[in-house]
Amino acid sequence: MNRSGSQKFLLVISIIDIVLGALMLLAGIASGVLGAGVGVAGSDLAQQGVSASDQAMAAGALSLIAILSIVVGIVTLIEGILGIRAANDSTKIMPVWILAIIGLVFGAISLIMSIVQGNFQISMLFSIALEGLMFWIANNIKQEAGL
């Protein structure tokens, strides 16, 4: 198969997406296990002076992190898989293009929220840059395919 430069670059970014998606899934599962562990260790934590409301807040936060990480991980995995498919057949680029736009929007919202809350992390810029590259390349492939 003869791939264009954009398709080769899309293949590399898609593989990175698959790896990052798998890591996010693992992080989500670990957060869920930790959240459950807080609930199980409730009596031990109470003996150490941790109030029930603090325990509930920690368990809830870990559960929310788990759910968000799993959802983002699944979407990232799907984007990577669809990206590999589009790298092999440029006529199948539209789902990747749409997911990249959605990723950019969610990334921008997350960035704004983190800045407002005062917990900005440099990894957010990496995530937005990766989505931006994915969109740019998907757009190039879309134009090459005449879609």
BALOPA-339290 format. One record per residue (C-alpha): residue number from 1; z, y, x; residue in one letter. Coordinates in nm, 3 decimals. Layout:
N
{pos: NUM pz: Z py: Y px: X code: a}
...
END
This chain:
147
{pos: 1 pz: 0.000 py: 0.000 px: 0.000 code: m}
{pos: 2 pz: -0.094 py: 0.342 px: 0.128 code: n}
{pos: 3 pz: 0.185 py: 0.592 px: 0.054 code: r}
{pos: 4 pz: 0.165 py: 0.968 px: 0.087 code: s}
{pos: 5 pz: 0.420 py: 1.152 px: 0.300 code: g}
{pos: 6 pz: 0.607 py: 1.254 px: -0.014 code: s}
{pos: 7 pz: 0.626 py: 0.894 px: -0.133 code: q}
{pos: 8 pz: 0.763 py: 0.781 px: 0.204 code: k}
{pos: 9 pz: 1.027 py: 1.054 px: 0.192 code: f}
{pos: 10 pz: 1.110 py: 0.961 px: -0.168 code: l}
{pos: 11 pz: 1.162 py: 0.602 px: -0.057 code: l}
{pos: 12 pz: 1.414 py: 0.711 px: 0.208 code: v}
{pos: 13 pz: 1.603 py: 0.939 px: -0.032 code: i}
{pos: 14 pz: 1.603 py: 0.666 px: -0.298 code: s}
{pos: 15 pz: 1.763 py: 0.420 px: -0.057 code: i}
{pos: 16 pz: 2.028 py: 0.682 px: 0.024 code: i}
{pos: 17 pz: 2.082 py: 0.729 px: -0.352 code: d}
{pos: 18 pz: 2.132 py: 0.356 px: -0.400 code: i}
{pos: 19 pz: 2.390 py: 0.343 px: -0.120 code: v}
{pos: 20 pz: 2.573 py: 0.652 px: -0.252 code: l}
{pos: 21 pz: 2.562 py: 0.516 px: -0.608 code: g}
{pos: 22 pz: 2.717 py: 0.189 px: -0.495 code: a}
{pos: 23 pz: 2.989 py: 0.379 px: -0.306 code: l}
{pos: 24 pz: 3.062 py: 0.591 px: -0.615 code: m}
{pos: 25 pz: 3.092 py: 0.277 px: -0.825 code: l}
{pos: 26 pz: 3.337 py: 0.130 px: -0.575 code: l}
{pos: 27 pz: 3.535 py: 0.456 px: -0.569 code: a}
{pos: 28 pz: 3.544 py: 0.455 px: -0.949 code: g}
{pos: 29 pz: 3.668 py: 0.099 px: -0.961 code: i}
{pos: 30 pz: 3.933 py: 0.177 px: -0.697 code: a}
{pos: 31 pz: 4.048 py: 0.482 px: -0.894 code: s}
{pos: 32 pz: 4.075 py: 0.272 px: -1.207 code: g}
{pos: 33 pz: 4.283 py: 0.013 px: -1.024 code: v}
{pos: 34 pz: 4.507 py: 0.287 px: -0.884 code: l}
{pos: 35 pz: 4.549 py: 0.437 px: -1.230 code: g}
{pos: 36 pz: 4.650 py: 0.100 px: -1.365 code: a}
{pos: 37 pz: 4.887 py: 0.059 px: -1.070 code: g}
{pos: 38 pz: 5.066 py: 0.382 px: -1.161 code: v}
{pos: 39 pz: 5.127 py: 0.241 px: -1.507 code: g}
{pos: 40 pz: 5.251 py: -0.092 px: -1.372 code: v}
{pos: 41 pz: 5.480 py: 0.069 px: -1.116 code: a}
{pos: 42 pz: 5.631 py: 0.304 px: -1.376 code: g}
{pos: 43 pz: 5.987 py: 0.176 px: -1.349 code: s}
{pos: 44 pz: 5.982 py: 0.184 px: -0.968 code: d}
{pos: 45 pz: 5.846 py: 0.538 px: -0.972 code: l}
{pos: 46 pz: 6.113 py: 0.643 px: -1.224 code: a}
{pos: 47 pz: 6.382 py: 0.515 px: -0.988 code: q}
{pos: 48 pz: 6.235 py: 0.733 px: -0.716 code: q}
{pos: 49 pz: 6.259 py: 1.040 px: -0.939 code: g}
{pos: 50 pz: 5.902 py: 1.065 px: -1.069 code: v}
{pos: 51 pz: 5.912 py: 1.172 px: -1.433 code: s}
{pos: 52 pz: 5.726 py: 0.983 px: -1.704 code: a}
{pos: 53 pz: 5.507 py: 1.287 px: -1.774 code: s}
{pos: 54 pz: 5.404 py: 1.309 px: -1.407 code: d}
{pos: 55 pz: 5.325 py: 0.938 px: -1.410 code: q}
{pos: 56 pz: 5.116 py: 0.976 px: -1.724 code: a}
{pos: 57 pz: 4.934 py: 1.275 px: -1.576 code: m}
{pos: 58 pz: 4.856 py: 1.084 px: -1.255 code: a}
{pos: 59 pz: 4.738 py: 0.778 px: -1.446 code: a}
{pos: 60 pz: 4.522 py: 0.995 px: -1.674 code: g}
{pos: 61 pz: 4.370 py: 1.186 px: -1.385 code: a}
{pos: 62 pz: 4.290 py: 0.865 px: -1.199 code: l}
{pos: 63 pz: 4.137 py: 0.718 px: -1.514 code: s}
{pos: 64 pz: 3.919 py: 1.026 px: -1.564 code: l}
{pos: 65 pz: 3.810 py: 1.017 px: -1.200 code: i}
{pos: 66 pz: 3.732 py: 0.647 px: -1.241 code: a}
{pos: 67 pz: 3.518 py: 0.702 px: -1.549 code: i}
{pos: 68 pz: 3.329 py: 0.996 px: -1.399 code: l}
{pos: 69 pz: 3.271 py: 0.815 px: -1.069 code: s}
{pos: 70 pz: 3.140 py: 0.507 px: -1.246 code: i}
{pos: 71 pz: 2.906 py: 0.710 px: -1.470 code: v}
{pos: 72 pz: 2.775 py: 0.919 px: -1.178 code: v}
{pos: 73 pz: 2.742 py: 0.604 px: -0.967 code: g}
{pos: 74 pz: 2.536 py: 0.430 px: -1.235 code: i}
{pos: 75 pz: 2.309 py: 0.733 px: -1.282 code: v}
{pos: 76 pz: 2.265 py: 0.765 px: -0.905 code: t}
{pos: 77 pz: 2.180 py: 0.394 px: -0.876 code: l}
{pos: 78 pz: 1.925 py: 0.424 px: -1.157 code: i}
{pos: 79 pz: 1.773 py: 0.731 px: -0.993 code: e}
{pos: 80 pz: 1.745 py: 0.543 px: -0.663 code: g}
{pos: 81 pz: 1.588 py: 0.237 px: -0.823 code: i}
{pos: 82 pz: 1.341 py: 0.449 px: -1.019 code: l}
{pos: 83 pz: 1.269 py: 0.645 px: -0.701 code: g}
{pos: 84 pz: 1.173 py: 0.327 px: -0.517 code: i}
{pos: 85 pz: 0.948 py: 0.233 px: -0.810 code: r}
{pos: 86 pz: 0.785 py: 0.580 px: -0.799 code: a}
{pos: 87 pz: 0.744 py: 0.559 px: -0.422 code: a}
{pos: 88 pz: 0.531 py: 0.250 px: -0.481 code: n}
{pos: 89 pz: 0.341 py: 0.388 px: -0.785 code: d}
{pos: 90 pz: 0.314 py: 0.766 px: -0.810 code: s}
{pos: 91 pz: 0.228 py: 0.754 px: -1.180 code: t}
{pos: 92 pz: 0.589 py: 0.649 px: -1.250 code: k}
{pos: 93 pz: 0.747 py: 0.967 px: -1.110 code: i}
{pos: 94 pz: 0.846 py: 1.139 px: -1.437 code: m}
{pos: 95 pz: 1.183 py: 0.960 px: -1.489 code: p}
{pos: 96 pz: 1.281 py: 1.049 px: -1.132 code: v}
{pos: 97 pz: 1.176 py: 1.410 px: -1.185 code: w}
{pos: 98 pz: 1.383 py: 1.433 px: -1.507 code: i}
{pos: 99 pz: 1.690 py: 1.268 px: -1.347 code: l}
{pos: 100 pz: 1.662 py: 1.507 px: -1.052 code: a}
{pos: 101 pz: 1.667 py: 1.806 px: -1.287 code: i}
{pos: 102 pz: 1.969 py: 1.664 px: -1.470 code: i}
{pos: 103 pz: 2.138 py: 1.602 px: -1.134 code: g}
{pos: 104 pz: 2.073 py: 1.959 px: -1.025 code: l}
{pos: 105 pz: 2.218 py: 2.098 px: -1.347 code: v}
{pos: 106 pz: 2.531 py: 1.882 px: -1.327 code: f}
{pos: 107 pz: 2.565 py: 1.958 px: -0.956 code: g}
{pos: 108 pz: 2.549 py: 2.333 px: -1.021 code: a}
{pos: 109 pz: 2.806 py: 2.305 px: -1.301 code: i}
{pos: 110 pz: 3.038 py: 2.100 px: -1.076 code: s}
{pos: 111 pz: 2.997 py: 2.349 px: -0.793 code: l}
{pos: 112 pz: 3.077 py: 2.646 px: -1.016 code: i}
{pos: 113 pz: 3.378 py: 2.469 px: -1.168 code: m}
{pos: 114 pz: 3.513 py: 2.371 px: -0.826 code: s}
{pos: 115 pz: 3.478 py: 2.726 px: -0.693 code: i}
{pos: 116 pz: 3.651 py: 2.869 px: -1.001 code: v}
{pos: 117 pz: 3.933 py: 2.613 px: -0.969 code: q}
{pos: 118 pz: 3.965 py: 2.674 px: -0.596 code: g}
{pos: 119 pz: 3.895 py: 2.318 px: -0.480 code: n}
{pos: 120 pz: 3.547 py: 2.356 px: -0.329 code: f}
{pos: 121 pz: 3.433 py: 2.066 px: -0.110 code: q}
{pos: 122 pz: 3.141 py: 2.077 px: 0.132 code: i}
{pos: 123 pz: 3.029 py: 1.734 px: 0.007 code: s}
{pos: 124 pz: 2.922 py: 1.904 px: -0.317 code: m}
{pos: 125 pz: 2.660 py: 2.101 px: -0.124 code: l}
{pos: 126 pz: 2.529 py: 1.774 px: 0.023 code: f}
{pos: 127 pz: 2.498 py: 1.628 px: -0.325 code: s}
{pos: 128 pz: 2.313 py: 1.933 px: -0.458 code: i}
{pos: 129 pz: 2.087 py: 1.939 px: -0.152 code: a}
{pos: 130 pz: 2.001 py: 1.572 px: -0.202 code: l}
{pos: 131 pz: 1.918 py: 1.632 px: -0.570 code: e}
{pos: 132 pz: 1.715 py: 1.938 px: -0.474 code: g}
{pos: 133 pz: 1.516 py: 1.734 px: -0.224 code: l}
{pos: 134 pz: 1.466 py: 1.462 px: -0.483 code: m}
{pos: 135 pz: 1.334 py: 1.720 px: -0.733 code: f}
{pos: 136 pz: 1.108 py: 1.887 px: -0.477 code: w}
{pos: 137 pz: 0.958 py: 1.557 px: -0.364 code: i}
{pos: 138 pz: 0.924 py: 1.429 px: -0.721 code: a}
{pos: 139 pz: 0.746 py: 1.753 px: -0.809 code: n}
{pos: 140 pz: 0.509 py: 1.709 px: -0.512 code: n}
{pos: 141 pz: 0.432 py: 1.350 px: -0.614 code: i}
{pos: 142 pz: 0.383 py: 1.462 px: -0.973 code: k}
{pos: 143 pz: 0.127 py: 1.719 px: -0.860 code: q}
{pos: 144 pz: -0.044 py: 1.467 px: -0.629 code: e}
{pos: 145 pz: -0.075 py: 1.222 px: -0.919 code: a}
{pos: 146 pz: -0.208 py: 1.499 px: -1.146 code: g}
{pos: 147 pz: 0.072 py: 1.461 px: -1.402 code: l}
END
